[in-house]
Amino acid sequence: MKNKDDEMLAEYDFTDKAAIKGRYATAYKAGHSVRIFDGDRLVSDDYFAAIEPDVREHFPDSISINKALRRLIPIISDTPQTVRK
C-alpha cells in the first residue's frame, strides 16, 4: 500500500531542459562525506562509499563491513590491536 507521503508534490518541477540525469552519479559512487553541524559544532562526520554487489552479498551493511575490516587490522598492521566485536 502506497503512503500518501510518498506521492510527488505538484510544486516539484522536473521539466528543466538543463537537468542532466545522473549528473552526480559517478561522484556519488566514488564516495562522499556527510557532515552534520549543530550551529558551529560538528556533530557527525561520516564517509560513505558504494559497496560493489559481490561484496554486498557477504557484507550487507556498514556494521558487517567494519567488523570484517577490524579483524584484518592486526593481520596487516605492524602493531597488533584488540579486535572489537
VENVEN-V835090 format. One record per backbone hydrogen bond with DSSP energy under -0.5 kcal/mol. NH is the residue of the N-H (numbers start at 0). CO is the residue of the C=O. E is the energy in kcal/mol with one decimal. If there is no record, write none. Layout:
nh->NH co->CO e->E
nh->NH co->CO e->E
This chain:
nh->5 co->2 e->-1.8
nh->6 co->3 e->-1.4
nh->11 co->8 e->-1.5
nh->12 co->10 e->-0.6
nh->13 co->11 e->-0.6
nh->18 co->15 e->-1.1
nh->20 co->18 e->-0.5
nh->22 co->19 e->-1.6
nh->24 co->21 e->-1.3
nh->25 co->21 e->-0.6
nh->27 co->23 e->-2.5
nh->28 co->24 e->-2.4
nh->29 co->25 e->-1.6
nh->30 co->26 e->-0.8
nh->30 co->27 e->-0.8
nh->31 co->47 e->-2.8
nh->33 co->45 e->-3.0
nh->35 co->43 e->-2.7
nh->37 co->40 e->-3.0
nh->38 co->36 e->-0.6
nh->40 co->37 e->-1.8
nh->42 co->35 e->-3.1
nh->42 co->40 e->-0.5
nh->43 co->35 e->-1.6
nh->45 co->33 e->-2.4
nh->47 co->31 e->-3.4
nh->49 co->28 e->-1.1
nh->51 co->49 e->-0.5
nh->54 co->51 e->-0.7
nh->55 co->51 e->-2.5
nh->56 co->52 e->-1.3
nh->57 co->54 e->-1.2
nh->58 co->54 e->-2.5
nh->64 co->60 e->-1.9
nh->65 co->61 e->-2.7
nh->66 co->62 e->-2.1
nh->67 co->63 e->-2.0
nh->68 co->64 e->-2.5
nh->69 co->65 e->-2.4
nh->70 co->66 e->-1.3
nh->71 co->67 e->-1.1
nh->72 co->68 e->-1.5
nh->73 co->69 e->-0.7
nh->74 co->71 e->-0.7
nh->75 co->71 e->-2.1
nh->76 co->72 e->-1.8
nh->79 co->77 e->-0.6
nh->83 co->81 e->-0.5
